[in-house]
């Protein structure tokens, strides 16, 4: 298929618009970096165990990529699907690990059920201020929370 001049112009405009939107989003992230971001970095730099990434749906696909990138750059990391975790895979997570829980909406039933029983430190990222998963108040939307979930008393 050969593109017409009009189609080429339209596609180039779409590509430029997309890049402008992404550039604006990255620029806005600069203002959101602060203590919580530093807390997340500190957790990643000092984890004694492995980094365990969890997420459902598209967040899970992104989580797989994050875990693979961390592992390929020397940080022991792996992905655990939240639905599988509730059927035994949570046993792979130890108290020395760091769990990164990803959710776009924060309303994943699978993650909601897991967070109270995870023995590791947990960093959560979800952009929705009204996210049901968000266990810590006053966390700005789209920011890592560096407040640690405490292991429940047995």
C-alpha positions in Angstrom: 0.0 0.0 0.0 1.3 3.4 -0.9 0.4 6.4 1.2 -1.1 9.4 -0.3 0.4 12.8 0.4 -2.6 13.6 2.6 -2.2 10.4 4.6 1.5 11.0 5.1 0.7 14.5 6.4 -2.0 13.2 8.7 0.2 10.4 10.1 3.1 12.7 10.7 0.8 15.1 12.5 -0.5 12.3 14.7 3.1 11.2 15.5 4.1 14.7 16.4 1.0 15.2 18.6 1.7 11.9 20.4 5.3 12.9 21.1 4.2 16.3 22.3 1.7 14.7 24.7 4.4 12.3 26.0 6.9 15.1 26.4 4.4 17.1 28.4 3.7 14.2 30.7 7.4 13.6 31.4 7.9 17.3 32.0 5.0 17.3 34.5 6.7 14.4 36.4 9.6 16.6 37.3 7.4 18.6 39.7 6.2 15.4 41.4 9.6 14.1 42.4 10.2 14.5 46.1 10.6 12.6 49.3 8.4 9.7 48.3 10.4 9.1 45.2 13.6 9.2 47.2 12.1 6.7 49.6 11.3 4.4 46.7 14.9 4.7 45.4 16.2 4.0 48.9 14.1 0.9 49.1 15.3 -0.3 45.7 19.0 0.4 46.6 18.9 -1.3 50.0 16.6 -4.3 49.3 18.3 -7.4 50.8 16.2 -9.9 48.8 14.7 -9.5 45.4 12.3 -7.0 43.7 9.0 -8.7 43.1 6.7 -6.9 40.7 2.9 -7.4 40.6 0.1 -6.1 38.5 -3.1 -7.2 36.8 -4.0 -6.7 33.1 -2.0 -4.0 31.4 -0.3 -3.1 34.7 0.8 -6.7 34.7 2.3 -6.5 31.2 4.2 -3.3 32.3 5.2 -5.1 35.5 6.7 -8.0 33.5 8.8 -5.5 31.5 10.0 -3.7 34.7 11.0 -7.0 36.3 12.8 -8.2 33.2 14.6 -4.9 32.9 15.7 -4.9 36.5 16.9 -8.5 36.2 18.8 -7.8 33.0 20.6 -4.9 34.6 21.7 -6.8 37.7 18.9 -6.4 40.2 17.4 -9.8 41.2 13.8 -9.4 40.2 10.8 -11.4 39.0 7.1 -10.9 38.2 4.3 -12.6 40.2 0.8 -12.5 38.8 -1.6 -11.5 41.6 -4.2 -14.2 40.8 -1.4 -16.9 40.9 0.0 -15.4 44.1 -3.3 -16.1 45.9 -3.0 -19.7 44.8 0.4 -20.4 46.2 2.9 -18.2 44.3 3.0 -15.8 47.2 5.2 -18.3 48.9 8.1 -17.1 46.6 8.0 -13.7 48.3 10.1 -13.4 51.5 10.4 -10.7 54.2 13.7 -9.6 52.6 12.1 -8.8 49.3 10.6 -5.6 48.0 7.2 -5.8 46.3 6.2 -3.2 43.7 2.4 -3.3 43.2 1.2 -1.7 40.0 -2.4 -0.7 39.3 -3.9 1.9 37.0 -7.2 2.2 38.9 -6.1 0.9 42.3 -9.2 -1.3 42.3 -7.8 -4.7 41.5 -9.5 -7.2 43.8 -6.5 -9.5 43.4 -4.0 -6.9 44.7 -6.4 -5.7 47.4 -6.6 -9.2 48.8 -2.8 -9.7 48.7 -1.5 -6.5 50.2 -2.5 -7.2 53.8 -0.7 -10.6 53.8 2.5 -9.8 52.0 5.5 -10.1 54.4 7.8 -7.9 52.4 8.0 -4.1 52.1 5.6 -2.9 49.5 5.8 0.1 47.1 2.5 0.9 45.4 2.0 3.0 42.3 -1.4 3.9 41.0 -2.4 7.2 39.4 -5.9 7.5 40.8 -6.3 9.6 44.0 -9.4 7.6 44.8 -7.7 4.3 44.4 -9.2 1.8 46.8 -5.9 0.0 47.2 -4.1 3.0 48.5 -3.5 2.1 52.2 -1.7 5.3 53.0 -3.5 8.6 53.2 -2.3 11.8 51.5 -0.3 10.1 48.8 -0.3 12.3 45.7 -1.7 10.6 42.6 0.9 8.9 40.5 3.6 8.9 43.2 5.3 6.0 44.8 4.4 5.6 48.4 7.4 5.1 50.6 5.4 4.3 53.7 5.9 0.6 54.5 3.0 -1.7 55.0 3.6 -3.5 58.3 3.4 -7.3 58.5 0.2 -8.3 60.4 0.6 -9.9 63.8 0.1 -13.6 63.6 
